[in-house]
């Protein structure tokens, strides 16, 4: 396997895992409505890493 295809596969896996985690937060109702709307919007635009970053920023603000 070429290095570039391994990197692509790693990024694809990273995006899939980010989407799974973000979806879990949404499904469990762990976010306020405005944050949830932003996360869902990012997931719909196929931006799972940005969706997860939004969740992390929100959670950091709560600590």
C-alpha positions in Angstrom: 0.0 0.0 0.0 1.3 3.4 -1.0 2.0 6.0 1.7 -0.6 8.5 0.3 -3.3 5.8 0.3 -2.5 4.9 3.9 -2.8 8.6 4.9 -6.1 8.8 3.1 -7.4 5.7 4.8 -6.3 7.1 8.2 -8.1 10.4 7.6 -11.2 8.6 6.4 -11.1 6.5 9.6 -10.6 9.6 11.7 -13.6 11.3 10.0 -15.8 8.2 10.5 -14.9 8.0 14.2 -15.5 11.7 14.7 -19.0 11.3 13.1 -19.8 8.4 15.4 -18.8 10.3 18.5 -20.7 13.5 17.4 -23.8 11.4 16.6 -23.7 9.8 20.0 -23.7 13.1 21.7 -26.7 14.2 19.6 -28.6 10.9 20.1 -28.1 10.9 23.9 -29.3 14.5 24.1 -26.1 15.7 25.8 -26.0 19.1 24.1 -28.0 22.3 24.4 -30.3 22.9 21.4 -28.2 25.6 19.8 -25.0 23.5 20.0 -26.8 20.4 18.8 -28.1 22.3 15.8 -24.6 23.5 14.9 -23.3 19.9 15.3 -26.0 18.5 13.1 -25.4 21.1 10.5 -21.7 20.3 10.4 -22.5 16.6 10.1 -24.9 17.2 7.3 -22.2 19.2 5.5 -19.8 16.2 6.0 -17.6 18.1 8.4 -17.5 15.5 11.3 -14.2 16.8 12.7 -15.5 20.3 12.9 -18.7 18.9 14.5 -16.6 17.2 17.2 -14.5 20.3 17.7 -17.7 22.2 18.4 -18.7 19.7 21.0 -15.2 19.8 22.6 -15.3 23.6 22.7 -18.7 23.5 24.3 -17.6 20.9 26.9 -14.5 22.9 27.8 -16.6 25.9 28.5 -18.6 24.0 31.0 -15.7 22.7 33.0 
